[in-house]
Amino acid sequence: MKFVDDLYTYYKESLTTDEEDIDLLVGSILQDLSREDLIHLLSELSYDDLYKLTGTYIAKELKAKLMKDWTIDKHHVIH
């Protein structure tokens, strides 16, 4: 994706391999993008990349829901 390539070129001298640095950078950039900007970025993805991204998102959300339900169920006492 050209956007990622451009970000890398621009920030490569200041990036570290620390995931927190990258997460902060991405979070900061995403805050400034509109919904239309995000949709435009997604439209540039190949089918395979869009498939992976969507799959990762769905899996993450399902895991979060399961953990939430598991935590709630764990704290309920059944009489």
C-alpha positions as CSV (number, residue, x, y, z in Angstrom):
1,M,0.0,0.0,0.0
2,K,1.4,3.3,-1.0
3,F,0.3,5.0,2.2
4,V,2.3,2.6,4.3
5,D,5.3,3.0,2.0
6,D,5.1,6.7,2.3
7,L,4.8,6.6,6.1
8,Y,7.8,4.3,6.3
9,T,9.9,6.5,4.1
10,Y,8.9,9.6,6.1
11,Y,9.4,8.1,9.6
12,K,12.0,5.4,9.0
13,E,14.8,7.4,10.7
14,S,12.8,7.9,13.8
15,L,11.0,4.6,14.1
16,T,12.2,1.9,16.4
17,T,11.2,-1.8,16.5
18,D,9.2,-1.0,19.7
19,E,5.6,-1.9,19.0
20,E,4.4,0.9,21.3
21,D,6.1,3.5,19.1
22,I,4.5,2.2,16.0
23,D,1.1,1.9,17.7
24,L,1.3,5.6,18.9
25,L,2.3,6.8,15.4
26,V,-0.5,4.8,13.8
27,G,-3.0,6.0,16.4
28,S,-2.0,9.6,15.9
29,I,-2.3,9.4,12.1
30,L,-5.7,7.6,12.2
31,Q,-7.1,10.3,14.5
32,D,-6.6,12.8,11.7
33,L,-8.3,10.7,9.0
34,S,-12.0,11.0,8.1
35,R,-14.2,8.0,7.4
36,E,-13.9,8.7,3.7
37,D,-10.1,8.8,4.0
38,L,-10.1,5.4,5.7
39,I,-12.4,3.9,3.1
40,H,-10.1,5.3,0.4
41,L,-7.1,3.6,2.0
42,L,-9.0,0.3,2.2
43,S,-10.0,0.6,-1.4
44,E,-6.3,0.6,-2.3
45,L,-5.7,-2.8,-0.7
46,S,-5.4,-5.9,-2.7
47,Y,-8.1,-8.6,-2.2
48,D,-5.6,-10.7,-0.2
49,D,-4.7,-7.8,2.1
50,L,-8.3,-6.8,2.6
51,Y,-9.2,-10.4,3.3
52,K,-6.4,-10.7,6.0
53,L,-7.4,-7.3,7.5
54,T,-11.0,-8.2,7.7
55,G,-10.3,-11.7,9.1
56,T,-8.0,-10.2,11.8
57,Y,-10.6,-7.7,12.8
58,I,-13.4,-10.3,13.0
59,A,-11.2,-12.7,15.0
60,K,-10.1,-9.9,17.4
61,E,-13.7,-8.8,18.0
62,L,-14.9,-12.4,18.6
63,K,-12.1,-13.0,21.1
64,A,-12.9,-9.8,22.9
65,K,-16.6,-10.7,23.2
66,L,-15.8,-14.2,24.4
67,M,-13.4,-12.8,27.0
68,K,-16.0,-10.3,28.2
69,D,-18.7,-13.0,28.5
70,W,-16.3,-15.4,30.2
71,T,-15.4,-12.7,32.7
72,I,-19.0,-11.9,33.4
73,D,-19.9,-15.6,33.7
74,K,-17.0,-16.2,36.0
75,H,-18.3,-13.6,38.4
76,H,-21.9,-14.9,38.5
77,V,-22.7,-17.4,41.2
78,I,-25.3,-19.9,40.3
79,H,-27.5,-21.1,43.2
